[in-house]
Amino acid sequence: MIWEVFRQENAGDYHEHCGNVHAPDREMALMFAEVQHARRKPTNSLWVAPQPEIGEVDTEDAKFGGTTDKSYRWASTYDFEAAASEVADSTNEQVEAERRRKAQQDKQEAQGGD
Amino acid sequence: MDIEEVKRRAGPREFSPKDDMPEEYRKAATRMIQFHANSEIMGAYLERPFIREAPSLDRKLACSAKVQDEIGHGQLLYRAAESLGMKSRDQMLDELAEGKGKFLNCFHYPMSDWVETPMIAFFVDGAAMRRQATLKRTSWEPYAHAMDKVCFEEGFHVKHGEAILHELMTGSKAEQEATQEAFEEWWPRIIQFFGPTNDKSTHHGFASEVGLKQMGNDELRNAFLNAYIPKAEKYGLEIPDEPRIRKNDDGTYEVVEEDLDWDEFFTIAKNDYEGSIQQIDGRKAAQDAVEWVREVMDEHEQRAMGASKQQAAD
């Protein structure tokens, strides 16, 4: 069976997908993951999950963020100086996320046009 | 792990479900996160009628997105609370319906007019966000992870609230006066959002010793007042004379505690206020009305699980 591997670099971080291993059971999957994915990269924790157990939806099936104008959902739409630093932080995170989402959409559209 | 070790190690995102945490920590964290989750849900219910009341399509869409976000935050937080192994999400939702679940003081007051919406969406959400930003460094990792997403989304709520306030305060004279009136009614409640001063708060000591709470009530209240009083004044709101708020030379504020109605605050804390019962029952009615959806989902889960078990046995 193929097991997907998720590595957490430091305590408190998120576990991020980093690859997979082929192993007959969970115990060996963890052992292989340790050797293949955590030998050199800094690691605090590893998760393994059987590949067939993982569900996926991607840009072929879904329009992430919808197809209509949802600018009302973004802090940057409301043009006021942030009342406090945490409001500014949140706005900046949203601006960055939206910029990347748009860039990705443009890229997909360009590819679709070939 | 014993309490002494917990206190020694207590740092940002230090503990996770695989750590063997003492019951005292798990109880305190459950109480805190459940309170937070309940507040998200009750806040959403308070604002829900204003999706219909909103004066324009833009506002309607934004209010609807906001209510959706807040319900999502509640769910996220119940999961974080569940990870402490003390209570299940269902149990916590039932406690809320039975009037046993506690939640923020501001969400116990009925809201009847559109001019009140920025009191919640700008001031209360601003106060909540101040607190939530500090909780990104809480010691319970799943709670901190929930805060990452909550804080990401919350900026929109506060700014949308500010947009409504700006619109009302640059509107007709009647709108400005009604907004000022609403502000005067809500202002003492907003000040009480941060609870009594540190030495009077029952749970503060332990929660900060074990790193669950990152900042005391007084510091949070100060930071909030420093940021939001100038904003209120900028939009032409007059800060009421009571509660008396003294600005110290070092930029901090002192609120004269006896100017606030603490009897009402503690009645609310016990869910005994008239509004408490109204809000709790209103949400329970909504929960009961969609009971059938949960039942159908549960049945489907049972069938799906049964089928996959059979498959695995083949």
Interface residues (C-beta under 8 A of the other chain):
Chain A: A11 G12 Y14 K70 Y72 R73 W74 A75 T77 Y78 F80 A82 A83 A84 S85 E86 V87 A88 D89 S90 T91 E93 Q94 A97
Chain B: P12 R13 E14 S16 D58 L61 A62 A65 F122 G126 M129 R130 Q132 A133 E141 A144 H145 C151 F152 E153 E154 G155 F156 V158 K159 H160 E162 A163 H166 A223 F224 A227 Y228 K231
